[in-house]
Amino acid sequence: MLKGNTARPLYLQIQDILLSEIQAGVYGTEGKLPSERELADRFKVSRMTARQALQSLQQHGLVYAQVGKGTFVRRAAFKQGLETLSSFTEDIKALGQVPRSQVLFAQVLPADEIVAQRLQIALNSPVCALKRLRFANQQPLAIETAHLPHAVCPNLLSRYDFAHESLYRVLQDAYSIRLAHAEQTFRADLADSTERRLLNMADGTPHLVLRVTRVTFDSADQPIEYVSSAYHGAYYEFQVSLRAMRAQVMLP
């Protein structure tokens, strides 16, 4: 029941009730929520108030709307911290999920201008190009394309099956490469048709991906890997802890 004798707006009270029902599994995984009209009838409020409640849930990333179909529960996102350098396999296992990879492309190619610049090698130098579709619990989460200088890891693609092997583990164990740090950039973008198909993006949902590029350096501060990835915008989140800087007080 809604409370009229509280400062909390009615639409937020409805939001709270719907959130409790979502968490209790009332609507199931990616299930459909009641419509604005159904909520208005249930709570004896205007459709505008019901719409505000649904929009508030959507703004918090808990539901998504499909035009002409309704509002649906958003699947819980996989969260990756940004404090440490780790592999996709390690990240997914740390979340208690089962990682899996499908190799889409694995071949030695000449480095183009972007790859050569990122890896600080000569244009057209041979690089190992490895493109994989990455899964967690059978859910496709990311399309990842890695480029590595062939000179530092010869026979990498012919000796190992990266549908089952961790690239970082192979670099460490087989090539004695110690990865030290990485530089990453992030930007939101619309998925193209191939990404929508590979990531199983449903029709009518926002086809958004988070594009991530990363250059990984070894202990000698040499670039070892350049990766470009497209993460499913609905199911993957990056999180980082930030600390406030201490203010300096200048005394006279």
Backbone hydrogen bonds, N-H to C=O, Kabsch-Sander energy under -0.5 kcal/mol:
donor,donor_aa,acceptor,acceptor_aa,energy
4,G,2,L,-0.6
13,Q,9,P,-1.7
14,I,10,L,-2.4
15,Q,11,Y,-2.1
16,D,12,L,-2.4
17,I,13,Q,-1.9
18,L,14,I,-2.7
19,L,15,Q,-2.7
20,S,16,D,-2.2
21,E,17,I,-2.0
22,I,18,L,-2.6
23,Q,19,L,-2.6
24,A,20,S,-1.5
25,G,22,I,-1.4
26,V,21,E,-2.6
31,G,28,G,-1.3
33,L,71,T,-3.2
39,L,35,S,-2.6
40,A,36,E,-2.7
41,D,37,R,-2.4
42,R,38,E,-2.3
43,F,39,L,-2.6
44,K,40,A,-0.9
45,V,40,A,-1.5
50,A,46,S,-1.9
51,R,47,R,-2.8
52,Q,48,M,-2.3
53,A,49,T,-1.8
54,L,50,A,-1.9
55,Q,51,R,-2.7
56,S,52,Q,-2.2
57,L,53,A,-1.8
58,Q,54,L,-2.0
59,Q,55,Q,-2.5
60,H,56,S,-1.3
61,G,58,Q,-1.7
62,L,57,L,-2.3
63,V,57,L,-0.7
64,Y,72,F,-2.4
66,Q,70,G,-3.1
67,V,65,A,-0.5
69,K,66,Q,-2.5
70,G,66,Q,-2.3
72,F,64,Y,-3.2
73,V,31,G,-2.7
74,R,62,L,-2.6
78,F,235,Y,-3.6
80,Q,237,E,-2.5
82,L,239,Q,-1.3
86,S,84,T,-0.6
91,D,87,S,-2.4
92,I,88,F,-2.6
93,K,89,T,-2.2
94,A,90,E,-2.2
95,L,91,D,-1.0
96,G,93,K,-1.9
97,Q,92,I,-2.2
100,R,135,F,-1.5
101,S,163,A,-0.9
102,Q,133,L,-2.2
104,L,102,Q,-0.5
104,L,131,K,-3.0
105,F,131,K,-1.7
107,Q,129,A,-2.2
109,L,107,Q,-0.5
109,L,127,V,-2.6
111,A,125,S,-2.3
116,A,112,D,-2.8
117,Q,113,E,-2.2
118,R,114,I,-2.5
119,L,115,V,-2.5
120,Q,116,A,-0.8
121,I,116,A,-2.1
124,N,111,A,-2.6
125,S,122,A,-2.0
127,V,109,L,-3.0
128,C,148,L,-3.1
129,A,107,Q,-2.7
129,A,127,V,-0.7
130,L,128,C,-0.6
130,L,146,A,-2.8
131,K,105,F,-3.1
132,R,130,L,-0.5
132,R,144,E,-3.1
133,L,102,Q,-2.7
134,R,132,R,-0.6
134,R,142,A,-3.3
135,F,100,R,-3.2
136,A,139,Q,-1.9
137,N,98,V,-2.6
139,Q,136,A,-2.1
141,L,134,R,-3.0
142,A,134,R,-1.5
143,I,230,A,-2.0
144,E,132,R,-3.0
144,E,142,A,-0.5
145,T,228,S,-2.6
146,A,130,L,-3.2
146,A,144,E,-0.5
147,H,226,Y,-2.4
148,L,128,C,-1.7
150,H,126,P,-2.1
152,V,149,P,-1.1
153,C,149,P,-0.8
156,L,153,C,-1.4
159,R,155,N,-1.9
160,Y,156,L,-1.2
162,F,160,Y,-0.8
164,H,161,D,-1.7
165,E,161,D,-1.9
167,L,165,E,-0.5
170,V,166,S,-2.2
171,L,167,L,-2.6
172,Q,168,Y,-1.9
173,D,169,R,-3.0
174,A,170,V,-2.6
175,Y,170,V,-1.0
175,Y,171,L,-0.6
176,S,172,Q,-0.7
177,I,171,L,-2.6
178,R,176,S,-0.6
179,L,177,I,-0.7
180,A,217,F,-3.0
181,H,217,F,-1.2
183,E,215,V,-2.2
185,T,213,T,-2.2
187,R,211,R,-1.7
189,D,209,V,-2.3
191,A,207,H,-2.8
196,R,192,D,-2.5
197,R,193,S,-1.8
198,L,194,T,-2.6
199,L,195,E,-2.4
200,N,197,R,-1.1
201,M,196,R,-2.3
205,T,202,A,-1.6
208,L,206,P,-1.8
209,V,189,D,-2.9
210,L,231,Y,-2.1
211,R,187,R,-3.1
211,R,209,V,-0.7
212,V,210,L,-0.5
212,V,229,S,-2.2
213,T,185,T,-1.8
214,R,227,V,-2.5
215,V,183,E,-2.2
216,T,214,R,-0.5
216,T,225,E,-2.6
217,F,181,H,-3.3
218,D,222,Q,-2.3
219,S,178,R,-1.3
221,D,218,D,-2.1
224,I,216,T,-3.4
225,E,216,T,-1.5
226,Y,147,H,-2.5
227,V,214,R,-2.9
228,S,145,T,-2.4
229,S,212,V,-2.9
230,A,143,I,-2.2
231,Y,210,L,-2.4
232,H,141,L,-3.2
233,G,208,L,-2.3
235,Y,232,H,-0.7
236,Y,232,H,-1.1
237,E,78,F,-3.2
239,Q,80,Q,-2.6
249,V,247,A,-0.5
250,M,248,Q,-0.6
251,L,249,V,-0.7
